[in-house]
Amino acid sequence: MRAQPQFMRHLLLLTVGAGVIAIGVTYAQVGRGGTQWPVPLGDAQRTSWVRSDDKISGQNLGTPGFKLQWSKKLDNQPRGANGLGQGVTASGVTLFVPMSIVTGSSNNVYAIDNDIGYVVWQRHFDASLPAATADCPGGLTSGATRTVRLDASVPPGFGGFGGRGSTGYRTLLGEPGQGVPIEGRGARANVPAPAAPPPAPGAAPPAAGAGRQGAPPAAAPPAPGGRGGQPERIPGNRTEQAGGGLSRPSGVAYVISSDGILHVMGLASGKDIQRPAPFLPANSRWSSPVAVDTSLYAATSHGCGGAPSAVWAIDLDSDAKPVTSWKTNGGDIVGAVALGSDGTLFVAIGPGKATPSEGNAGKVNGIVALDPKTLQLKDWFSRPDAEFVTGPTIARHGNKDIVAAATKDGRVLLLDAGALGGTNHDTPLHASKPLGATMSADALAAWQQAGPVTWLLLPVAGKAAAGVPATNGPITAGGVLALKLADANGALSLEPAWMSHDLAAPSTPLIINGVVFVLEGSGSAAGQTRAAVLHAYDGATGKRLWNSGKAMTTPASPGSLWTGLGQIYVGARDGTLHAFGFNDERSYTDVTGSR
């Protein structure tokens, strides 16, 4: 912990004329990890994977020093089991402060200084809230989002400075081509385009003559809007000044309030920088949103607020902000919307009764593919015994996107994103045997080890199935199962490789640099009283490297686990936010000579 008073850090933000101080503090941050978490579940493919980090590794986690850095109690009131949402990170927002944008279930949004837990700003939406129920908690039912590239690469940080914003991370999709740009963060004019990030292990190389992300072909000028690697304008922003620097917005976060209104909030102040726009039905329950290019997507379920089970898209670049939707006309949407390498939307649908209307035959127990612009149905997989309980997660294998999702009976199905169920729409690439009693979270996680070896991580509740390896002892309450993707001459299968310790209500894990972090005690039952515990495992062997012990004393909010900038963040149901990481030189030593 740091003895430097919190207000001194933010007083320095106002001392614009003290250039030496600003530069000194900025470069004092270079030793901290540069990874970011711009969208719930980490990326558009919903893998919850950060490929590299300057601080976190299996080797470092095996040595002392990783511990609770700070805890901050926020004033949010829980609604049922829902408390704090999964945050998204942003570095260099106000010159040099790295922040997380965190939603609270009772219509609250907070900007938290990731170094010390200081509340930089907070916002409350004055929308009426209905009584909370288990299926329809009301309030903010998911976190904020920022714009994310389809390949999830991150350009250099604010104003061309290095440090935390300069290290990118990648998903399993590798190099899908030109990609989709992230919104600008106020970088200066004439800053050279960032170097292309290295391809993911096993990813196919770009086609001959194709531009790589951040570096267009030499013969072609940069595409409009900065697709050639130059900083982007914020979609829909009409007042951005051309000079760059501090006069330009440093980025935005997109937040949906309980009345269904989309807010485009400036990261530096939390104020609306565009006119709020109607998006979803009021008091609906929506999944983790994702913004790609100039569209933002979310899905509603459970009939909350009278909303249909549907996928919704809003055009961020139009003054009118038109909204498009696609209704299942059948089962409830499960989990979050995921996007493939070409931008196609993939959505999981649970059981129900198909009620055809408006040319839609109705879908139950399936995975559908939707066009990203029109939301028209492109393809689908469906069969009566596929009662999905997680949303889709997309991994790259060879030159294919593989869609993975889990069913109620504990199986994991693999589908070819280019032909979801074959010609008859009901044939998966692979269906595993039942691996656990049921799922404890609504999303899988995925990552790729050098080799390449693709892994899927499955959070289960209850006893593990026979044949599942007891790597860390018998499983009765639940745990996380690691599955290795095997390929025998094109025939894919999943091999159980290792299992965590016995964990009650484990979350969807996140993976950083080959380390798997699992949050125990984050179930959706409001009556759950088990205190949260964070565990870290070697992603290849299942060896437990570290756990947080009794550092947290209350249950976690469902899904409130994220990372960025070399730390792990956990949101508790009671409004307490915890940050875990290594002690490092993140103080004002370079400025004051003391801590």
C-alpha positions in Angstrom: 0.0 0.0 0.0 1.1 3.6 -0.6 1.5 6.2 2.1 1.1 9.0 -0.4 -2.3 10.7 0.2 -4.8 10.0 -2.5 -5.6 13.6 -3.2 -2.0 14.3 -4.2 -2.3 12.0 -7.1 -5.3 13.9 -8.5 -3.9 17.3 -7.6 -1.1 16.4 -10.0 -3.6 15.9 -12.7 -4.6 19.5 -12.5 -1.0 20.8 -12.6 -0.9 20.9 -16.4 1.8 23.5 -16.4 4.1 21.3 -14.4 5.3 19.3 -17.4 8.2 17.8 -15.6 5.9 16.3 -13.0 3.5 15.0 -15.6 6.3 13.3 -17.6 8.0 12.0 -14.5 4.9 10.3 -13.3 3.9 9.0 -16.7 7.2 7.2 -17.2 7.1 6.0 -13.6 4.2 3.8 -14.8 6.2 2.0 -17.5 7.0 -0.9 -15.2 3.4 -1.7 -14.7 1.6 -4.2 -17.1 0.1 -2.6 -20.2 -2.8 -5.0 -20.9 -6.4 -3.7 -21.0 -9.9 -5.2 -20.6 -12.1 -3.1 -22.9 -15.2 -5.2 -22.9 -16.9 -7.7 -20.6 -15.4 -11.2 -21.0 -12.3 -9.6 -22.4 -13.0 -9.5 -26.2 -15.6 -9.8 -28.9 -15.1 -13.6 -29.0 -15.9 -13.8 -25.2 -12.7 -15.8 -24.4 -11.8 -14.0 -21.2 -8.1 -14.4 -22.3 -5.3 -11.8 -22.1 -2.4 -13.1 -24.0 0.5 -11.4 -22.3 1.1 -9.2 -19.3 4.2 -7.4 -18.0 3.7 -8.6 -14.4 1.6 -11.7 -14.2 3.1 -15.1 -15.2 3.2 -18.6 -13.9 6.8 -18.0 -12.7 5.9 -14.8 -10.9 2.8 -16.2 -9.3 5.0 -19.0 -7.8 6.9 -16.4 -5.8 5.7 -14.3 -2.9 4.4 -10.8 -3.5 1.1 -11.1 -5.2 -1.5 -9.9 -2.8 -4.4 -7.5 -2.0 -3.3 -4.0 -3.0 -6.4 -2.1 -1.9 -10.2 -2.4 -1.2 -12.7 0.4 -1.8 -16.3 0.4 -0.5 -18.7 2.0 -3.1 -22.2 3.2 -2.2 -24.1 0.9 -4.6 -27.0 -1.1 -3.1 -27.3 -4.7 -4.4 -30.4 -5.9 -6.2 -30.8 -9.5 -5.3 -27.5 -11.2 -6.0 -26.3 -8.4 -8.3 -23.9 -5.8 -7.0 -21.0 -4.5 -9.0 -20.7 -5.4 -12.7 -17.5 -6.5 -14.5 -15.4 -3.4 -15.1 -13.6 -2.3 -18.3 -10.2 -0.6 -18.2 -8.8 2.5 -19.8 -5.2 3.8 -19.5 -4.0 7.4 -19.8 -7.5 8.9 -19.5 -6.5 12.2 -17.9 -2.8 12.4 -18.8 -1.6 9.4 -16.9 -4.4 7.9 -14.7 -5.3 4.3 -15.5 -9.0 3.6 -14.6 -11.7 1.0 -14.5 -15.2 1.9 -15.4 -17.5 -0.1 -13.1 -21.3 -0.3 -13.0 -23.4 -0.8 -9.9 -26.7 -2.6 -10.1 -28.6 0.4 -8.6 -28.1 2.6 -11.6 -24.6 3.7 -10.7 -21.3 4.1 -12.7 -17.9 4.7 -11.1 -14.5 5.6 -12.5 -11.9 4.0 -10.3 -8.2 4.9 -10.2 -6.7 1.4 -10.6 -3.6 2.3 -8.6 -5.2 3.3 -5.4 -8.9 2.8 -5.6 -9.7 6.5 -5.6 -13.1 7.3 -7.1 -12.2 9.7 -9.9 -15.9 10.4 -10.7 -19.3 8.7 -10.2 -22.6 8.9 -11.9 -26.2 8.0 -10.9 -29.1 7.6 -13.3 -32.4 8.8 -11.9 -34.6 6.1 -13.4 -37.3 4.2 -11.4 -36.4 0.7 -10.4 -39.0 -2.2 -10.1 -38.9 -4.7 -7.3 -36.0 -7.2 -7.8 -36.7 -10.8 -8.5 -34.3 -13.7 -9.2 -34.9 -13.6 -12.9 -35.5 -9.9 -13.2 -33.2 -8.0 -10.8 -33.8 -4.7 -12.5 -31.2 -1.9 -12.5 -28.0 -2.3 -14.4 -27.8 -6.0 -15.2 -24.4 -5.8 -16.9 -21.2 -3.8 -17.2 -20.1 -1.0 -19.4 -18.2 -1.6 -22.7 -15.7 0.3 -24.8 -15.1 -0.3 -28.5 -13.1 -3.4 -29.3 -11.3 -4.6 -32.4 -12.3 -8.0 -33.8 -8.7 -9.1 -33.2 -8.7 -7.3 -29.9 -5.4 -5.6 -30.5 -4.8 -2.4 -28.5 -3.1 0.7 -30.1 -0.6 2.9 -28.2 -1.9 4.7 -25.2 -3.1 8.3 -24.7 -1.2 11.1 -26.5 1.4 8.8 -27.9 2.9 8.1 -24.5 4.2 4.6 -23.8 3.7 2.9 -20.5 0.7 0.9 -19.6 -1.3 1.6 -22.7 1.4 0.4 -25.1 1.2 -3.3 -24.6 -1.5 -5.0 -26.6 -3.2 -8.4 -26.2 -4.8 -10.7 -28.6 -7.6 -13.3 -28.8 -7.5 -16.7 -30.3 -8.6 -15.3 -33.6 -5.1 -14.3 -34.7 -5.1 -12.1 -37.8 -8.5 -12.0 -39.4 -7.5 -9.4 -41.9 -8.2 -5.7 -41.7 -10.0 -6.0 -38.4 -12.3 -3.4 -36.8 -10.9 -0.2 -35.3 -11.0 0.8 -31.7 -12.2 4.4 -30.8 -9.6 7.1 -30.5 -8.0 8.0 -27.2 -6.8 11.5 -28.0 -3.5 10.6 -29.6 -1.5 13.4 -31.2 -1.6 14.1 -34.9 1.2 12.6 -37.0 1.9 9.8 -34.6 3.3 6.9 -36.6 1.0 3.9 -37.0 1.7 1.2 -34.4 3.6 -1.9 -35.4 1.5 -4.9 -36.3 1.0 -7.3 -33.4 2.4 -10.8 -33.8 -0.1 -13.4 -35.0 -1.6 -15.8 -32.5 0.1 -19.2 -32.4 -1.3 -21.3 -35.2 -3.1 -18.5 -36.8 -3.1 -18.4 -40.6 -0.9 -15.7 -42.1 -2.6 -12.9 -44.0 -3.4 -13.5 -47.7 -0.9 -12.2 -50.2 -1.2 -8.4 -50.5 -3.6 -8.1 -47.5 -2.9 -5.4 -45.0 -2.1 -6.4 -41.4 -3.8 -4.8 -38.5 -2.3 -1.4 -37.9 -0.2 -1.4 -41.1 -2.1 -1.2 -44.4 -0.5 -2.3 -47.7 2.2 0.0 -48.8 0.4 0.7 -52.1 -2.9 1.8 -50.5 -3.5 4.9 -48.4 -5.0 4.5 -44.9 -8.7 3.8 -45.0 -11.1 6.6 -43.8 -11.5 6.7 -40.0 -8.0 5.4 -39.2 -8.2 1.8 -40.2 -4.6 2.1 -41.3 -3.5 2.4 -37.7 -4.0 6.1 -37.1 -6.2 7.1 -34.1 -9.9 6.8 -34.7 -12.6 9.4 -34.0 -15.3 8.4 -31.6 -18.3 7.1 -33.5 -21.0 9.7 -33.7 -18.8 12.5 -32.3 -19.3 15.6 -34.4 -17.3 18.1 -32.4 -13.9 16.5 -32.2 -11.1 18.9 -33.0 -8.6 18.0 -35.7 -5.5 19.2 -33.8 -5.3 16.1 -31.5 -3.7 16.3 -28.1 -5.7 17.3 -25.0 -8.4 19.1 -27.0 -9.7 15.7 -28.3 -11.8 13.3 -26.3 -9.7 10.6 -24.6 -12.3 7.9 -25.3 -15.7 6.9 -24.1 -17.5 4.1 -22.3 -20.9 2.9 -23.3 -23.4 2.4 -20.5 -27.1 1.3 -20.6 -29.2 2.6 -17.8 -32.2 0.7 -16.4 -34.6 2.7 -18.5 -32.9 1.2 -21.6 -31.1 4.5 -22.6 -27.6 4.2 -24.0 -25.2 6.8 -22.6 -21.9 7.7 -24.4 -19.8 8.8 -21.5 -16.5 10.6 -21.7 -13.9 8.7 -19.7 -12.4 11.8 -18.2 -15.6 13.2 -16.7 -18.4 10.7 -16.9 -20.6 13.2 -18.7 -22.7 12.4 -21.7 -20.7 13.6 -24.8 -23.6 12.7 -27.1 -27.3 12.9 -26.6 -28.5 9.8 -24.7 -30.4 7.5 -27.1 -33.3 4.9 -26.5 -31.9 1.4 -27.0 -33.6 -1.4 -25.0 -37.0 -1.7 -23.3 -37.1 -0.2 -19.9 -36.3 -2.5 -16.9 -35.2 -5.4 -19.2 -32.5 -7.8 -18.4 -29.6 -7.5 -20.8 -26.4 -9.4 -21.4 -22.8 -8.0 -21.5 -22.8 -5.5 -24.3 -20.1 -5.2 -27.0 -19.2 -2.4 -29.3 -17.5 -3.2 -32.6 -16.8 -0.6 -35.3 -19.9 1.7 -35.2 -22.4 -0.8 -33.8 -23.2 -1.8 -30.2 -24.9 -5.1 -29.5 -26.7 -6.6 -26.5 -29.3 -9.3 -25.9 -32.4 -9.3 -23.6 -33.9 -12.3 -21.9 -36.4 -13.7 -19.3 -39.1 -11.3 -20.5 -38.1 -8.7 -17.9 -39.8 -5.3 -18.5 -41.9 -7.0 -21.2 -38.9 -7.2 -23.5 -38.8 -10.1 -25.9 -35.9 -12.5 -26.0 -33.9 -10.7 -28.7 -30.6 -9.4 -30.0 -30.4 -5.6 -30.3 -28.0 -3.4 -32.3 -27.7 0.4 -32.2 -25.9 2.5 -34.9 -23.4 4.6 -32.9 -22.4 6.7 -35.9 -25.8 8.1 -36.7 -27.3 11.2 -35.1 -30.6 9.4 -35.0 -29.1 6.2 -33.3 -31.4 3.8 -35.1 -32.0 0.4 -33.4 -32.4 -3.0 -35.1 -33.5 -6.2 -33.4 -33.8 -9.9 -34.0 -36.3 -11.9 -31.9 -35.8 -15.7 -31.2 -39.6 -16.3 -31.3 -38.8 -19.2 -29.1 -36.3 -19.9 -26.4 -34.5 -17.4 -24.1 -31.1 -16.1 -25.2 -28.4 -17.5 -23.0 -25.3 -15.5 -22.0 -23.7 -12.8 -24.2 -23.5 -12.3 -27.9 -20.1 -13.3 -29.4 -18.5 -12.2 -32.8 -16.5 -14.2 -35.2 -13.5 -13.0 -37.2 -15.7 -11.7 -40.0 -18.0 -9.8 -37.6 -20.8 -12.4 -37.7 -22.8 -12.5 -34.4 -23.3 -15.8 -32.6 -26.1 -16.3 -30.1 -27.1 -19.2 -27.9 -30.8 -20.0 -27.3 -32.3 -22.2 -24.6 -35.5 -24.2 -24.5 -38.9 -22.9 -25.2 -41.8 -23.0 -27.6 -41.3 -21.8 -31.1 -43.9 -19.2 -32.1 -43.2 -18.2 -35.8 -43.9 -14.6 -36.8 -42.6 -11.9 -39.1 -41.0 -14.5 -41.3 -39.0 -15.9 -38.4 -39.7 -19.6 -37.8 -38.6 -19.4 -34.2 -35.6 -21.0 -32.6 -35.1 -23.1 -29.5 -32.1 -25.2 -28.2 -29.7 -23.8 -30.7 -26.9 -21.4 -31.8 -27.7 -18.9 -34.5 -25.5 -16.7 -36.7 -26.7 -13.2 -37.5 -25.5 -10.6 -40.0 -23.8 -7.8 -38.0 -25.5 -5.0 -40.0 -29.0 -6.2 -40.5 -29.3 -8.9 -37.8 -30.8 -11.2 -40.5 -30.5 -14.9 -39.8 -27.5 -16.4 -41.7 -27.3 -19.9 -40.3 -28.2 -22.0 -37.3 -27.6 -25.2 -35.3 -30.5 -26.7 -33.4 -31.4 -30.1 -31.9 -33.8 -31.1 -29.0 -31.1 -32.4 -26.7 -28.9 -29.3 -26.9 -30.3 -27.2 -24.0 -27.6 -24.5 -23.9 -26.7 -22.9 -20.6 -23.7 -20.8 -21.6 -23.3 -18.3 -24.4 -21.0 -19.0 -27.3 -17.2 -18.6 -27.0 -15.2 -18.5 -30.2 -11.7 -20.0 -30.6 -9.5 -20.1 -33.7 -8.3 -23.5 -34.9 -6.3 -23.6 -38.1 -8.2 -21.4 -40.6 -11.6 -21.9 -38.8 -13.5 -20.1 -36.1 -14.8 -22.8 -33.7 -18.0 -21.9 -31.7 -18.1 -23.6 -28.3 -21.0 -23.7 -25.8 -22.1 -25.9 -22.9 -25.4 -27.7 -22.4 -27.5 -28.3 -19.2 -26.4 -32.0 -19.0 -22.7 -30.9 -18.8 -21.6 -31.4 -22.4 -19.6 -29.0 -24.5 -20.5 -28.8 -28.2 -18.1 -27.6 -30.9 -19.5 -26.0 -34.1 -17.9 -24.8 -37.3 -18.7 -21.1 -37.5 -18.9 -21.3 -41.3 -21.5 -24.1 -41.3 -23.0 -24.3 -37.8 -24.8 -27.6 -38.1 -24.0 -28.7 -41.6 -26.6 -29.1 -44.3 -29.2 -30.4 -41.8 -28.4 -27.8 -39.2 -28.1 -30.3 -36.4 -24.6 -31.9 -36.7 -21.9 -30.5 -34.4 -18.2 -31.0 -35.1 -18.0 -32.6 -31.7 -20.2 -33.2 -28.6 -18.3 -34.2 -25.5 -19.7 -36.7 -23.0 -21.3 -35.1 -19.8 -18.5 -33.6 -17.8 -20.3 -32.2 -14.7 -23.7 -31.9 -13.1 -24.4 -28.4 -14.5 -22.7 -25.1 -15.2 -22.0 -22.5 -12.5 -21.6 -19.6 -14.9 -23.1 -18.5 -18.3 -19.8 -18.4 -20.2 -16.9 -20.6 -21.0 -13.3 -19.3 -21.3 -10.7 -20.2 -23.9 -7.0 -19.6 -24.5 -4.2 -20.9 -26.7 -0.9 -22.2 -25.5 2.3 -22.1 -27.6 2.4 -25.1 -29.8 -0.4 -24.3 -30.6 -2.7 -26.0 -28.1 -6.2 -24.6 -27.6 -7.9 -24.9 -24.2 -11.5 -24.5 -23.1 -12.3 -23.9 -19.4 -15.6 -25.1 -18.1 -17.0 -23.9 -14.7 -19.2 -26.6 -13.2 -21.4 -26.9 -10.1 -21.8 -30.1 -8.2 -19.9 -33.3 -8.7 -17.6 -33.9 -11.6 -18.5 -36.7 -14.0 -16.7 -40.1 -13.9 -13.4 -40.0 -15.7 -12.7 -36.3 -15.0 -9.2 -36.1 -13.6 -9.0 -35.4 -9.9 -6.0 -33.2 -10.3 -6.4 -31.3 -7.0 -8.6 -33.7 -5.1 -12.3 -34.9 -5.3 -15.0 -32.5 -6.5 -18.3 -32.3 -4.7 -19.3 -28.6 -4.7 -17.9 -27.7 -8.1 -14.8 -26.4 -9.9 -13.3 -25.5 -13.2 -12.4 -28.2 -15.7 -9.7 -27.6 -18.3 -10.3 -29.3 -21.7 -7.7 -29.6 -24.4 -8.8 -29.5 -28.1 -7.5 -32.5 -30.0 -7.4 -32.8 -33.8 -7.1 -36.3 -35.4 -6.9 -35.5 -39.2 -9.6 -32.9 -38.9 -11.8 -34.8 -36.4 -12.0 -32.5 -33.4 -12.5 -33.7 -29.8 -12.1 -32.4 -26.3 -9.9 -34.2 -23.7 -10.3 -33.5 -20.0 -6.8 -32.4 -18.9 -7.0 -31.1 -15.3 -9.5 -30.0 -12.7 -9.2 -27.2 -10.0 -9.7 -27.8 -6.3 -13.2 -28.3 -5.0 -14.7 -24.8 -5.4 -18.3 -23.6 -4.6 -19.9 -21.4 -7.2 -16.8 -20.8 -9.4 -17.0 -17.9 -12.0 -16.0 -18.0 -15.6 -12.2 -17.9 -15.2 -9.9 -15.4 -16.9 -6.5 -16.3 -18.3 -3.5 -14.1 -18.3 -0.2 -15.1 -19.8 -1.0 -18.8 -19.2 -2.3 -18.3 -15.6 -5.9 -19.2 -15.0 -7.7 -17.1 -12.3 -10.9 -18.5 -10.8 -13.2 -16.7 -8.4 -14.9 -18.9 -5.9 -18.1 -17.6 -4.2 -19.6 -15.7 -7.1 -22.9 -17.6 -7.6 -26.2 -15.9 -8.6 -28.2 -17.0 -5.5 -29.0 -14.0 -3.3 -28.8 -16.1 -0.2 -25.3 -17.2 -0.7 -23.0 -16.2 2.1 -19.7 -17.8 1.2 -16.9 -15.2 1.1 -15.1 -14.8 -2.2 -11.7 -16.4 -2.7 -9.5 -15.8 -5.8 -7.4 -18.8 -7.0 -4.6 -18.9 -9.6 -3.6 -22.1 -11.5 -1.0 -23.0 -14.1 -3.0 -23.2 -17.3 -1.2 -26.2 -18.7 -0.9 -28.4 -15.6 -3.6 -27.3 -13.2 -1.1 -26.7 -10.4 -2.4 -24.1 -8.0 0.0 -21.2 -7.8 -1.7 -18.9 -5.3 -5.0 -18.0 -3.5 -6.3 -14.9 -1.8 -7.1 -16.7 1.5 -9.3 -14.5 3.8 -8.5 -11.2 2.0 -12.2 -10.9 1.0 -15.0 -11.3 3.6 -18.2 -11.1 1.5 -19.6 -12.9 -1.6 -18.6 -11.7 -5.1 -21.1 -10.3 -7.5 -21.8 -12.8 -10.4 -19.3 -12.2 -13.1 -17.5 -9.3 -11.4 -14.0 -10.4 -12.2 -11.7 -8.6 -14.6 -8.1 -7.6 -15.2 -5.9 -4.9 -16.6 -2.7 -3.1 -16.1 -1.1 -5.9 -14.1 -3.9 -6.3 -11.5 -6.9 -8.5 -10.9 -10.2 -6.8 -9.8 -13.1 -8.4 -7.9 -16.4 -6.7 -7.2 -18.3 -7.9 -4.1 -22.0 -8.0 -3.7 -21.9 -5.4 -0.9 -20.2 -2.8 -3.1 -16.6 -3.4 -2.1 -14.0 -3.5 -4.9 -10.8 -5.4 -4.4 -7.6 -5.1 -6.4 -4.8 -7.8 -6.3 -1.4 -7.4 -7.8 2.3 -7.1 -7.1 3.8 -4.2 -5.2 5.8 -2.1 -7.7 7.1 1.4 -8.4 3.7 3.0 -8.9 4.3 5.7 -6.4 5.6 9.3 -6.7 9.2 8.5 -6.0 10.3 10.2 -9.2 8.5 13.4 -8.2 8.8 13.7 -4.5 11.7 11.4 -3.7 9.6 9.5 -1.2 6.5 7.3 -1.0 
